[in-house]
Amino acid sequence: MKNIILLLVLVFVFLSCQDDEQGFDVMVSDVEIEFNEIAGGAVMRYHIPNNSEIFSIQAEYQNDFGEKVLKQGSYLNDSIILDGFTASRSEVPVHLSLRNERNEVSSAIQMSFNTHASASYAFFEQAEIRPYWDGFMLIYETPRYVDGYANVFYMGTNPMTQKLDTLLLKTFQIEGGRDTLYFPLEQVRDKNTVIVKTEDFKGHLVRQNIWNEVPAYYAEKMEPKNFKIDDPESIVFTDAASAVGWQYLFDGDTKGTQRYRSYRVEDKEFTFVMGPRAIGKHIILDLGENKIVAKMRFYGLLATNNWFNGFIWDNCCANKLPNEVTIMGSNHPENENSWQKVGYYKEPVALSETSWAFRVNDWASRATSYEELVAAAPCFMEVPFVVSEEPYRYYKIVVNSVFTAEYGINSPEYVTFHELEVYSKKD
């Protein structure tokens, strides 16, 4: 009897061993598989038959950083992203196998896939470093699929050691599509060395490039003694009795100190107004000489305890200040085809705490004395200009729209800005 039982046990063990050797006998070929290139890798799409015992599919490959990668996809999904690649690749080997619910693995087969360059690698295919005012600008264009960060450095003096060093300016996530970033530099040099390094989301260094001897353009405020405003559309409001006219744009008063002192004495404004029906129309600033302009600043009257009265203001100044401006340059203003777009600024039309003109309308932070007004920081809108070697004498200023405030309706479409400063390329 004991011999019979022992024999049965041996037969059972033998059969079990045979089952183990057979394992999971479903083939990878039973699954529909295709590969599609994407930036930095490929998408492996698969279709597992509903009547199969396949629980998951797994892909094993080596990425561009020498790491072995294992990716798995269950029967509940239909794709796996095979990532970890930099430059575009062809015929990347991948080993595919299947698993069932008992975690048994099928025999593996080898297939291959192709990849497109990753965004952090392709970043440099279209990346440009160009001179900009007080620094440089970075222009880049990448695929829509993003996969990493860019680190921007320049060679400068380390404030800790007072020695030349690689200084980090900014780290940012690479966005799909085209973008332009501006980098003003505190350290003044005639030429700069710029280094850009990219990395993927896992911290791998992907690629870097160095731009040497990037020219730096610096700007200085122009003296306005030869400035004048031309008014081809007859929209400049002039009233000598109220001290309203274009000459007050260049008197150096950026906050409204003259208006504050004269309030309730002479009832004068000492400011600049356009209208009615000035929105969408233009004036022309004549510099008196040809200059390469870097930027223009448009100032607003600061809020004080002297409120905005009169038919122009209607108790509100902010809803007459520009939120969108276009500036064009020319040396032949009579020729409409000669005007070139050189500057543009836009922000949301609804006045808020983030608006450049907010303190013009903020009763809570108003200056209640002349001394407070003098000590207060001015508020202004700064319109940046493209870098150009073409100097212009005439600049067309178009106010495309003005802010809307919680109260006050600017039905007559008046436009105002209190002071105008021009900054040109430093000789």
Phi, psi and chi 1 to 4 in degrees:
 res  aa     phi    psi   chi1   chi2   chi3   chi4
   1 MET       -  -42.3 -175.7   66.2  179.9      -
   2 LYS   -62.6  -37.1  -71.1 -178.6  179.4  179.0
   3 ASN   -65.1  -36.7  -68.9  -24.9      -      -
   4 ILE   -65.7  -43.9  -65.6  173.6      -      -
   5 ILE   -63.6  -42.9  -66.3  173.6      -      -
   6 LEU   -62.3  -38.5 -179.5   59.2      -      -
   7 LEU   -64.9  -40.8  179.6   61.8      -      -
   8 LEU   -64.3  -40.4  -70.1  172.8      -      -
   9 VAL   -62.6  -44.4  170.4      -      -      -
  10 LEU   -63.2  -39.5  -68.8  173.3      -      -
  11 VAL   -63.2  -42.4  170.4      -      -      -
  12 PHE   -63.2  -44.3  176.9   77.1      -      -
  13 VAL   -62.7  -41.4  171.0      -      -      -
  14 PHE   -62.1  -45.0  175.7   75.7      -      -
  15 LEU   -64.8  -37.9  -67.7  174.7      -      -
  16 SER   -63.7  -42.0  -62.9      -      -      -
  17 CYS   -62.9  -38.0  -69.1      -      -      -
  18 GLN   -63.5  -41.0  -78.7 -168.4  -40.0      -
  19 ASP   -61.0  -43.9  -71.8  -17.3      -      -
  20 ASP   -62.6  -39.5  -71.8  -16.3      -      -
  21 GLU   -67.5  -33.4  -71.0  175.6   -0.4      -
  22 GLN   -70.4  -36.9  -70.8  177.5   -3.6      -
  23 GLY    57.9 -142.9      -      -      -      -
  24 PHE   -95.8  106.6 -175.3   26.6      -      -
  25 ASP   -94.4   10.5   59.9   -0.1      -      -
  26 VAL   -75.5  140.1  177.9      -      -      -
  27 MET   -97.4  148.3  -57.9  -62.8  -66.9      -
  28 VAL   -59.9  -29.1  177.5      -      -      -
  29 SER   -64.1  -14.4   57.5      -      -      -
  30 ASP   -74.3  -10.8  -66.6  -22.2      -      -
  31 VAL  -108.0  133.4  179.6      -      -      -
  32 GLU   -76.0  125.6  -63.6  177.5   21.1      -
  33 ILE  -134.2  136.8  -62.2  171.7      -      -
  34 GLU  -145.4  154.9   66.9  173.2    2.1      -
  35 PHE  -119.4  138.0  -60.9   94.9      -      -
  36 ASN  -127.9  127.6  -59.2  113.5      -      -
  37 GLU   -65.8  141.5  -59.7  100.8  -38.1      -
  38 ILE  -136.6  170.2   60.9  171.2      -      -
  39 ALA   -63.0  122.3      -      -      -      -
  40 GLY    82.4   11.1      -      -      -      -
  41 GLY   165.1 -145.2      -      -      -      -
  42 ALA  -151.1  158.0      -      -      -      -
  43 VAL  -103.1  122.6  175.6      -      -      -
  44 MET   -96.5  113.9 -173.2 -176.3   85.7      -
  45 ARG   -99.5  138.0  -56.5 -171.0 -173.4  -80.6
  46 TYR  -140.8  154.8   59.1   88.0      -      -
  47 HIS  -131.9  113.6  175.3   68.1      -      -
  48 ILE   -93.3  125.5  -63.9  175.5      -      -
  49 PRO   -58.3  142.2  -21.7   31.9      -      -
  50 ASN   -66.0  -29.7  -68.3  -29.8      -      -
  51 ASN   -93.0   12.5   59.9   -9.6      -      -
  52 SER   -94.8  167.6   73.6      -      -      -
  53 GLU   -97.3   16.8   56.8  177.0  -46.8      -
  54 ILE   -74.2  126.8  -59.3  169.5      -      -
  55 PHE   -97.5  -36.3 -178.8   74.4      -      -
  56 SER  -156.7  164.9   66.0      -      -      -
  57 ILE  -123.6  143.6 -175.3  170.4      -      -
  58 GLN  -131.4  146.0   61.9 -174.8   30.2      -
  59 ALA  -124.1  130.1      -      -      -      -
  60 GLU  -119.4  129.4  -65.1 -178.9   80.2      -
  61 TYR  -155.0  173.9   62.2   93.9      -      -
  62 GLN  -114.9  130.6 -177.3  169.8  -65.1      -
  63 ASN   -86.2 -177.1   65.7   20.7      -      -
  64 ASP   -72.8   -5.6  -88.0   -3.7      -      -
  65 PHE  -105.0   14.6  -54.8  100.7      -      -
  66 GLY    76.3   13.0      -      -      -      -
  67 GLU   -94.8  137.4  -59.9  167.9  -22.4      -
  68 LYS   -81.8  129.6  -68.8 -175.6  177.4  179.9
  69 VAL  -119.6  134.8 -179.0      -      -      -
  70 LEU  -119.9  119.8  173.1   64.6      -      -
  71 LYS  -117.1  139.9  -65.4  -72.7 -174.4   82.3
  72 GLN  -126.5  146.7  -68.6 -170.8  -11.1      -
  73 GLY  -135.1  133.5      -      -      -      -
  74 SER   -87.7  174.3   76.7      -      -      -
  75 TYR   -68.8  -12.3   68.8   93.2      -      -
  76 LEU   -81.4  -15.1  -62.5  173.8      -      -
  77 ASN  -115.0 -177.8  -62.8  -45.5      -      -
  78 ASP  -138.7    9.1   62.6    0.3      -      -
  79 SER  -157.0  156.2   63.5      -      -      -
  80 ILE  -134.6  137.8  -58.0  172.4      -      -
  81 ILE   -92.7  122.0  -66.6  178.8      -      -
  82 LEU  -100.4   98.3  -49.3  176.9      -      -
  83 ASP  -115.5 -175.6   55.2    5.1      -      -
  84 GLY   104.4   21.9      -      -      -      -
  85 PHE  -117.4  153.1  -62.0   90.4      -      -
  86 THR  -108.3  -83.9   55.5      -      -      -
  87 ALA   -71.1  163.1      -      -      -      -
  88 SER   -64.6  141.0   59.1      -      -      -
  89 ARG  -130.5  153.2  -63.2  -84.9  -56.6  -84.8
  90 SER  -124.2  143.8  -61.4      -      -      -
  91 GLU    56.2   49.4  -59.4  -63.6  -37.3      -
  92 VAL   -76.1  121.7  178.5      -      -      -
  93 PRO   -71.6  140.3   24.5  -32.1      -      -
  94 VAL  -140.3  135.8   57.2      -      -      -
  95 HIS  -101.5  125.6  -66.8   86.3      -      -
  96 LEU  -114.3  137.4  -55.4  176.4      -      -
  97 SER  -146.2  168.7   56.1      -      -      -
  98 LEU  -120.1  156.0  -53.8  172.0      -      -
  99 ARG  -130.3  147.9  -74.7 -178.0  179.2  -89.0
 100 ASN  -106.1 -175.8   61.8   15.6      -      -
 101 GLU   -66.5  -19.4  -69.3 -175.2  -13.9      -
 102 ARG   -89.5    9.5  -61.7 -175.3  -62.1  -82.2
 103 ASN    66.0   23.6 -151.6   30.6      -      -
 104 GLU   -84.5  140.6  -64.4  171.0  -31.9      -
 105 VAL  -108.4  136.3 -176.6      -      -      -
 106 SER   -80.2  173.1   72.6      -      -      -
 107 SER   -64.6  144.0  -60.6      -      -      -
 108 ALA   -92.5  149.5      -      -      -      -
 109 ILE  -124.3  158.6   66.0  168.7      -      -
 110 GLN  -105.8  132.5  178.9  174.8  -53.8      -
 111 MET  -128.7 -173.7  -60.8 -177.2   72.7      -
 112 SER  -147.0  160.2   63.9      -      -      -
 113 PHE  -144.4  163.2   59.0   89.9      -      -
 114 ASN  -110.9  159.1  -57.3  -30.9      -      -
 115 THR  -133.2  155.6   78.2      -      -      -
 116 HIS   -92.8  160.7  -69.2  -44.2      -      -
 117 ALA   -62.0  143.0      -      -      -      -
 118 SER   -70.2  159.4   68.1      -      -      -
 119 ALA   -61.6  -37.7      -      -      -      -
 120 SER   -71.9  -17.7   49.7      -      -      -
 121 TYR   -93.0  -48.1 -173.9   90.9      -      -
 122 ALA   -67.5  -16.2      -      -      -      -
 123 PHE   -45.7  -40.2  177.3   92.6      -      -
 124 PHE   -82.4  -12.0  -68.1   98.3      -      -
 125 GLU   -66.0  -32.6  -58.2  -59.3  -34.8      -
 126 GLN  -117.3    1.6  -60.3  -69.1  -28.1      -
 127 ALA   -72.6  137.8      -      -      -      -
 128 GLU  -134.6  139.0  -64.6 -179.7   71.8      -
 129 ILE  -108.9  122.1  -64.8  -67.4      -      -
 130 ARG  -124.3  153.4  -65.2 -178.4 -176.3  174.9
 131 PRO   -61.8  146.0  -18.8   30.4      -      -
 132 TYR  -145.6  169.2 -164.6   65.6      -      -
 133 TRP   -64.1  123.6  -57.0  110.1      -      -
 134 ASP    64.5   20.1  -56.7  -34.3      -      -
 135 GLY   171.3 -128.8      -      -      -      -
 136 PHE  -152.3  169.2   62.3   90.7      -      -
 137 MET  -127.9  150.9   61.4  179.1  170.0      -
 138 LEU  -115.4  123.6  166.0   62.3      -      -
 139 ILE  -115.7  131.0  -55.7  170.5      -      -
 140 TYR  -146.4  160.1   71.9   90.6      -      -
 141 GLU  -145.0  127.2 -174.5  171.7    2.3      -
 142 THR  -132.8  168.5   63.4      -      -      -
 143 PRO   -61.5  162.2  -20.2   31.4      -      -
 144 ARG   -66.4  -29.1  -68.7  -65.2  173.9 -175.0
 145 TYR   -81.5  113.6 -179.5   80.3      -      -
 146 VAL  -100.5  151.1  -61.9      -      -      -
 147 ASP  -150.7   23.3   64.6   -5.8      -      -
 148 GLY   178.2 -164.1      -      -      -      -
 149 TYR  -125.5  158.2  -59.8   93.7      -      -
 150 ALA  -119.5  139.5      -      -      -      -
 151 ASN  -117.2  124.3  -56.2  -75.7      -      -
 152 VAL  -109.0  124.6 -178.4      -      -      -
 153 PHE  -123.9  162.9  -55.1   82.1      -      -
 154 TYR  -143.8  158.5   80.6  107.9      -      -
 155 MET   -83.5  118.6  -63.8  -60.7  -64.8      -
 156 GLY  -150.1 -177.9      -      -      -      -
 157 THR   -84.3  121.1  -57.7      -      -      -
 158 ASN   -69.6  120.2 -172.0  -40.5      -      -
 159 PRO   -64.6  -19.3   21.6  -31.5      -      -
 160 MET   -82.7  -39.4  -57.5  -64.6  -68.2      -
 161 THR  -106.7  -14.4   64.1      -      -      -
 162 GLN    61.1   26.0  -62.4  -57.6  -49.3      -
 163 LYS  -118.7  158.8  -66.0 -178.8  179.0  178.7
 164 LEU   -64.2  132.4 -165.6   63.8      -      -
 165 ASP  -152.1  165.8 -159.0   -7.4      -      -
 166 THR   -88.5  113.6  -56.0      -      -      -
 167 LEU  -108.0  128.9  -54.2  178.6      -      -
 168 LEU   -76.9  128.9  177.6   65.0      -      -
 169 LEU   -98.8  -42.9  -75.6  169.7      -      -
 170 LYS  -163.2  143.0 -174.1 -179.8 -179.6   70.4
 171 THR  -118.4  128.6  -63.9      -      -      -
 172 PHE  -143.2  152.8   61.9   93.2      -      -
 173 GLN   -75.5  133.3 -177.7  172.9  -35.0      -
 174 ILE   -69.3  125.3  -59.9  170.0      -      -
 175 GLU   -98.0  141.9  -61.0  -69.7  -18.3      -
 176 GLY   -66.6  143.2      -      -      -      -
 177 GLY    98.7 -155.7      -      -      -      -
 178 ARG  -108.4  140.2 -173.6  176.4  177.4   84.8
 179 ASP  -150.9  156.5 -161.3    4.1      -      -
 180 THR  -130.8  128.4  -58.7      -      -      -
 181 LEU  -119.7  142.9  -59.1  175.3      -      -
 182 TYR  -112.9  138.0  -58.9   93.2      -      -
 183 PHE  -129.8   92.4  -63.7   91.4      -      -
 184 PRO   -73.2  143.6   25.7  -32.2      -      -
 185 LEU  -115.7  135.3  -57.6  177.5      -      -
 186 GLU   -75.9  -32.5  -66.6 -177.1    1.3      -
 187 GLN   -84.4  125.9  -62.2 -177.7   16.1      -
 188 VAL   -90.4  122.2  177.2      -      -      -
 189 ARG  -141.2  150.7  -74.4  179.0  171.9   79.3
 190 ASP   -67.3  -35.7  -67.9  -23.8      -      -
 191 LYS  -138.8  149.6  -64.4 -179.1  179.6  179.8
 192 ASN  -125.6  153.1  -70.3  -66.5      -      -
 193 THR  -105.9  125.0  -62.3      -      -      -
 194 VAL  -116.6  132.1 -179.7      -      -      -
 195 ILE  -120.7  130.9  -54.0  100.7      -      -
 196 VAL  -123.9  127.6 -179.6      -      -      -
 197 LYS  -121.3  141.1  -59.9  179.8 -178.6 -178.6
 198 THR  -115.6  152.3   57.4      -      -      -
 199 GLU  -142.3  155.5   60.0 -176.1   74.4      -
 200 ASP   -86.0 -179.9   64.5   14.7      -      -
 201 PHE   -67.4  -13.9  -73.2  139.4      -      -
 202 LYS   -96.5    3.7  -63.9  179.5 -179.9  178.4
 203 GLY    89.9    7.0      -      -      -      -
 204 HIS   -74.3  132.4  -62.7  117.0      -      -
 205 LEU   -70.7  123.0  175.7   63.4      -      -
 206 VAL   -97.8  -48.5  174.3      -      -      -
 207 ARG  -165.2  159.6 -160.5  175.8  179.5 -174.4
 208 GLN  -148.4  158.9   74.9  170.4   33.0      -
 209 ASN  -145.1  153.0 -158.2    2.3      -      -
 210 ILE  -125.9  130.3  -60.4  174.6      -      -
 211 TRP  -110.2  118.2  -73.1  -95.5      -      -
 212 ASN   -99.0  150.6  -66.9  -56.8      -      -
 213 GLU    52.9   51.6  -62.2 -170.2  -20.8      -
 214 VAL   -80.1  117.2  179.6      -      -      -
 215 PRO   -60.9  144.2  -19.8   31.2      -      -
 216 ALA  -110.8  130.3      -      -      -      -
 217 TYR  -106.8  130.1  -63.2  153.3      -      -
 218 TYR  -118.6  146.7  -64.2   96.1      -      -
 219 ALA  -114.4  152.5      -      -      -      -
 220 GLU  -138.2  152.3   59.5 -175.8   -6.3      -
 221 LYS   -70.2  133.0 -179.7 -176.5  170.5 -175.5
 222 MET   -83.1  145.1  -70.4 -174.2   65.6      -
 223 GLU   -75.6  128.7  -70.6  -63.2  -33.3      -
 224 PRO   -88.8   18.2   32.5  -34.0      -      -
 225 LYS   -61.6  -26.9   58.4 -177.1  179.2 -179.4
 226 ASN  -104.3    6.5  -65.1  -37.8      -      -
 227 PHE   -73.0  148.0  -68.0    2.6      -      -
 228 LYS  -154.6  159.3   70.2  173.4 -176.2  175.8
 229 ILE  -108.1  125.3  -64.5  -67.9      -      -
 230 ASP   -95.9  145.0  -65.1  -31.3      -      -
 231 ASP  -127.2   70.3 -174.9   20.5      -      -
 232 PRO   -66.5  -21.3   24.6  -34.0      -      -
 233 GLU  -105.1    9.2  -62.5 -164.6  -87.8      -
 234 SER    53.1   52.8  -58.5      -      -      -
 235 ILE  -115.1   -5.6   56.2  171.8      -      -
 236 VAL   -75.6  123.4  174.7      -      -      -
 237 PHE   -85.2  124.3 -176.0   88.1      -      -
 238 THR  -124.9  128.8  -57.9      -      -      -
 239 ASP  -149.4  100.3 -176.3    1.1      -      -
 240 ALA   -62.1  -36.7      -      -      -      -
 241 ALA   -63.3  -33.6      -      -      -      -
 242 SER   -97.8    3.7  -60.8      -      -      -
 243 ALA    56.7   52.5      -      -      -      -
 244 VAL  -119.3  122.5  177.8      -      -      -
 245 GLY   177.5  170.0      -      -      -      -
 246 TRP   -69.9  -23.4   66.8  -99.3      -      -
 247 GLN   -64.4  -22.0   63.6  -89.8   30.2      -
 248 TYR   -77.8   -6.3  -61.4  106.2      -      -
 249 LEU   -69.6  -21.1  -78.6  174.4      -      -
 250 PHE  -125.4   28.5  -47.4  114.9      -      -
 251 ASP   -95.0    1.9   60.6    4.1      -      -
 252 GLY    85.8   -3.6      -      -      -      -
 253 ASP   -88.9  103.2  177.5    7.4      -      -
 254 THR   -95.3   -4.3   60.3      -      -      -
 255 LYS  -122.1  -22.3  -52.8  170.9 -170.8  177.4
 256 GLY   104.9   28.8      -      -      -      -
 257 THR   -67.7  -37.0   51.2      -      -      -
 258 GLN   -65.5  -41.6  -66.9 -176.8   85.3      -
 259 ARG   -62.5  -40.5  179.6  179.3 -177.0  -87.1
 260 TYR   -62.6  -43.1 -169.4   91.2      -      -
 261 ARG   -68.7  -32.4  -82.4 -175.3  160.6  174.6
 262 SER   -89.2  -11.1   71.5      -      -      -
 263 TYR   -58.1  131.7 -168.0   81.6      -      -
 264 ARG    67.2    5.8  -65.2  174.4 -175.8  166.9
 265 VAL  -111.9  -61.5  177.2      -      -      -
 266 GLU  -107.9  -11.4  -62.7  179.1  -67.8      -
 267 ASP    55.4   49.0 -162.2   24.4      -      -
 268 LYS  -110.2  154.7  -68.3 -172.5  175.6 -176.7
 269 GLU  -101.8  -36.0  -58.4  -68.4  -14.1      -
 270 PHE    51.7   51.5  -62.6  100.2      -      -
 271 THR  -148.9 -175.0 -164.0      -      -      -
 272 PHE  -121.2  135.6  173.3   73.8      -      -
 273 VAL  -139.8  142.6  177.1      -      -      -
 274 MET  -120.8  142.5  -65.0 -173.1  -65.1      -
 275 GLY   134.9  176.9      -      -      -      -
 276 PRO   -74.7  171.5   29.1  -35.0      -      -
 277 ARG    57.4   49.6  -51.5  -65.3  169.4 -134.9
 278 ALA   -98.3  -16.6      -      -      -      -
 279 ILE   -66.2  130.1  -63.7  175.3      -      -
 280 GLY    87.7   -7.4      -      -      -      -
 281 LYS  -102.5  178.6  -63.9 -177.8  179.3  179.1
 282 HIS  -137.5  157.7   72.5  -86.8      -      -
 283 ILE  -119.8  166.9   56.2  174.1      -      -
 284 ILE  -122.9  123.8  -64.5  175.7      -      -
 285 LEU   -90.7  120.9  169.5   62.1      -      -
 286 ASP  -101.5  114.6  179.7   -2.9      -      -
 287 LEU   -78.0  -15.0  -59.9 -178.9      -      -
 288 GLY    84.7   -8.3      -      -      -      -
 289 GLU  -160.7  160.7   59.2  179.7  -38.4      -
 290 ASN   -78.3  126.1  -67.7   16.2      -      -
 291 LYS  -142.4  146.7  -62.3  -67.5  -72.4 -172.7
 292 ILE   -85.9  111.0  -63.1  174.6      -      -
 293 VAL   -92.0  136.8  172.1      -      -      -
 294 ALA   -95.1  -36.5      -      -      -      -
 295 LYS  -168.7  162.0   58.9 -171.9  176.2 -176.2
 296 MET  -129.2  142.9  -69.7 -174.6 -174.8      -
 297 ARG  -114.5  129.9  -74.8 -177.0  178.4  178.3
 298 PHE  -112.4  118.0  -63.7   77.1      -      -
 299 TYR   -97.9  156.2  -70.8   80.0      -      -
 300 GLY  -119.2  151.4      -      -      -      -
 301 LEU   -64.3  127.5  -77.3  163.0      -      -
 302 LEU   -74.5  148.8  -70.1  178.6      -      -
 303 ALA   -67.9  134.4      -      -      -      -
 304 THR  -135.5 -177.9   69.3      -      -      -
 305 ASN   -79.0    1.5   55.2  -10.9      -      -
 306 ASN   -97.1  103.7  -65.1  -23.3      -      -
 307 TRP   -76.5  172.2 -160.2 -125.3      -      -
 308 PHE   -90.9  102.0  -63.3  101.8      -      -
 309 ASN  -105.1  177.5  -60.3  -45.4      -      -
 310 GLY    96.9  160.7      -      -      -      -
 311 PHE   -68.2  -26.3   74.4   95.4      -      -
 312 ILE   -72.0  -48.1  -68.9  176.3      -      -
 313 TRP   -75.3  -40.3  -55.9  120.5      -      -
 314 ASP    52.5   42.8 -169.0   25.5      -      -
 315 ASN    68.5   12.1  -63.4  -43.7      -      -
 316 CYS  -150.2  128.0 -174.4      -      -      -
 317 CYS   -99.6  -34.0  175.9      -      -      -
 318 ALA   -62.1  -31.5      -      -      -      -
 319 ASN   -79.0   12.4   64.8   -1.2      -      -
 320 LYS  -120.5    3.6  -60.8  163.7 -171.5   65.9
 321 LEU   -92.5  143.3  -70.0  166.2      -      -
 322 PRO   -73.1  138.1   23.9  -31.7      -      -
 323 ASN  -108.0  -12.6   73.6  -65.6      -      -
 324 GLU  -142.9  126.7 -177.8 -177.6    2.2      -
 325 VAL  -138.1  139.0  171.0      -      -      -
 326 THR  -118.9  135.4  -60.1      -      -      -
 327 ILE  -125.5  134.1  -59.2  177.5      -      -
 328 MET  -126.9  149.0  -52.5 -177.4   78.5      -
 329 GLY  -116.9  150.6      -      -      -      -
 330 SER  -161.4  157.1  172.9      -      -      -
 331 ASN  -110.1   -2.1  -70.4  -41.8      -      -
 332 HIS  -135.8   74.9  -53.8  -77.2      -      -
 333 PRO   -60.3  -23.1   22.2  -33.0      -      -
 334 GLU   -72.7  -17.7   69.0  -76.8   -7.2      -
 335 ASN   -98.6  107.1 -179.8    1.9      -      -
 336 GLU   -61.4  -29.0  -77.6  -59.9  -41.6      -
 337 ASN   -75.9   -9.1  -65.2  -34.8      -      -
 338 SER   -86.0  -12.8   69.5      -      -      -
 339 TRP   -74.7  131.1  -68.7   99.9      -      -
 340 GLN  -119.7  134.5  -59.7  -65.1  -41.4      -
 341 LYS   -68.5  124.8 -175.6  176.6  178.1  179.8
 342 VAL  -123.4  -19.7  -67.5      -      -      -
 343 GLY  -150.0  149.2      -      -      -      -
 344 TYR  -155.3  143.1  179.4   74.3      -      -
 345 TYR  -145.0  139.6 -178.7   93.3      -      -
 346 LYS  -153.6  140.1 -176.9  178.9 -179.0  179.8
 347 GLU  -144.0  168.6   63.4  174.9  -88.4      -
 348 PRO   -53.8  142.9  -28.0   35.6      -      -
 349 VAL   -73.1  -29.1   67.8      -      -      -
 350 ALA   -76.5  122.9      -      -      -      -
 351 LEU   -64.7  130.8 -169.8   71.6      -      -
 352 SER  -146.0 -178.8   68.5      -      -      -
 353 GLU   -64.7  -20.6  -68.3 -174.4    5.2      -
 354 THR   -90.9   -4.8   60.4      -      -      -
 355 SER   -73.1  145.9  -58.1      -      -      -
 356 TRP   -63.3  -28.7   78.5  -96.2      -      -
 357 ALA   -93.1    9.5      -      -      -      -
 358 PHE   -59.1  -41.7  179.3   72.1      -      -
 359 ARG   -73.4  -10.3  -72.7 -165.3  -62.7  126.9
 360 VAL   -70.0  -27.3  173.3      -      -      -
 361 ASN  -113.2    1.7 -152.7   52.3      -      -
 362 ASP   -90.6   98.7 -174.5   21.7      -      -
 363 TRP   -64.2  -31.1 -174.7 -111.5      -      -
 364 ALA   -66.9  -33.8      -      -      -      -
 365 SER  -104.5   18.9   64.6      -      -      -
 366 ARG   -63.5  150.6   68.7 -168.2 -176.9  -81.0
 367 ALA   -80.4  132.6      -      -      -      -
 368 THR  -109.2    6.2   58.7      -      -      -
 369 SER  -152.2  162.9   68.6      -      -      -
 370 TYR   -62.9  -38.9  178.6   78.6      -      -
 371 GLU   -63.5  -40.8  -70.0   72.5   22.0      -
 372 GLU   -64.0  -40.0  -79.1 -172.9   29.0      -
 373 LEU   -65.5  -42.7 -177.6   58.9      -      -
 374 VAL   -63.2  -37.7  170.1      -      -      -
 375 ALA   -78.3  -19.7      -      -      -      -
 376 ALA   -71.3  150.1      -      -      -      -
 377 ALA   -76.7  140.6      -      -      -      -
 378 PRO   -71.8  163.4   28.5  -34.5      -      -
 379 CYS  -119.4  137.2   67.7      -      -      -
 380 PHE  -152.7  159.8   56.3   84.9      -      -
 381 MET  -105.5  127.4  170.1 -173.6   69.5      -
 382 GLU  -109.2  118.4 -172.7  167.8  -78.6      -
 383 VAL   -96.0  113.4 -179.2      -      -      -
 384 PRO   -77.9  148.8   29.0  -33.4      -      -
 385 PHE  -111.8  150.9  -81.0   44.4      -      -
 386 VAL   -67.6  153.4  -63.2      -      -      -
 387 VAL   -80.2  123.8  174.3      -      -      -
 388 SER  -144.2  150.0  170.2      -      -      -
 389 GLU   -92.8    3.9  -68.6  -60.4  -33.8      -
 390 GLU   -94.2  111.9 -179.5   69.3   27.7      -
 391 PRO   -83.1  138.7   29.3  -31.0      -      -
 392 TYR  -120.9  152.0  -64.7  112.9      -      -
 393 ARG   -97.5  -34.5  171.9  173.6  173.4  172.5
 394 TYR  -110.4  135.9  -57.4   96.1      -      -
 395 TYR  -129.6  117.1  -70.3   87.0      -      -
 396 LYS   -84.2  123.7 -178.3 -172.9  -68.7 -173.4
 397 ILE  -109.8  116.8  -59.2  171.7      -      -
 398 VAL  -114.0  118.6 -175.9      -      -      -
 399 VAL   -88.6  104.9  176.0      -      -      -
 400 ASN   -73.4  -35.5  -57.3  -49.9      -      -
 401 SER  -161.1  164.8   64.4      -      -      -
 402 VAL  -123.9  166.3  -65.1      -      -      -
 403 PHE   -66.2  153.7  -72.2  104.0      -      -
 404 THR  -109.6  134.8   57.7      -      -      -
 405 ALA  -112.2  169.5      -      -      -      -
 406 GLU   -66.0  -28.1  -68.1 -177.8   -1.5      -
 407 TYR  -134.2  158.4   60.0   89.4      -      -
 408 GLY    85.4  129.4      -      -      -      -
 409 ILE  -118.2  123.1  -60.9  175.5      -      -
 410 ASN   -90.9   61.3 -174.6   13.2      -      -
 411 SER   -60.6  -38.8  -60.5      -      -      -
 412 PRO   -72.8   -5.4  -17.0   31.8      -      -
 413 GLU    60.3   51.8  -63.8 -174.6   -2.4      -
 414 TYR   -77.7  153.3  -77.6  104.5      -      -
 415 VAL  -133.2  140.3  173.1      -      -      -
 416 THR  -142.6  151.9 -174.4      -      -      -
 417 PHE  -150.6  143.0   37.4   90.7      -      -
 418 HIS   -84.5  -37.0 -178.4   61.0      -      -
 419 GLU  -144.6  148.7 -174.5   80.1    2.3      -
 420 LEU  -129.8  124.1  174.7   59.1      -      -
 421 GLU  -117.0  143.4  -67.9  178.1  -13.5      -
 422 VAL  -120.8  130.9  179.8      -      -      -
 423 TYR  -115.8  123.7  -68.0   77.4      -      -
 424 SER  -117.4  168.3   63.8      -      -      -
 425 LYS   -60.6  131.0 -177.0 -179.8  178.2 -178.9
 426 LYS   -72.6  129.4 -169.0  173.6 -177.7  178.8
 427 ASP   -73.4      -  -63.7  -32.6      -      -
